[in-house]
Amino acid sequence: MKRARRWLDTHHVPYRFYDLRKDGIDHATLVKWADKAGLESLVNRRGTTWRKITAQEKPANDHNTLIDLMCRNPTLIKRPVATTGSRILIGFDQHDYNQTFL
């Protein structure tokens, strides 16, 4: 998150910060992101939130169950998520940001 925000600020790219932890996320937005970027690219399976979820709660590749789980636990979403027009970027990659925003 810090690297992405610093990059945007340095390159004077206007953005609106949306705090998923505080504000949550709705099901429709996650479905739209998953359709554009792929569901697996959205899920942070390395974080502590994923490790705290019990085996019974973890879906076995069930699209809707995984999206519902991310709605209830927004920290399961890889961050940052940057959307512009029809493009969505998951995580920070300087090359992708250069191509998208400059």
ABEGO torsion letter per residue (X at the ends): XAAAAAAAAAAGBBBBBBBAAAAEBBAAAAAAAAAAAEAAAABBAABAAAAABBAAABBBGBAAAAAAAAAABAAABBOBBBBBEABBBBEBBAAAAAAAAX
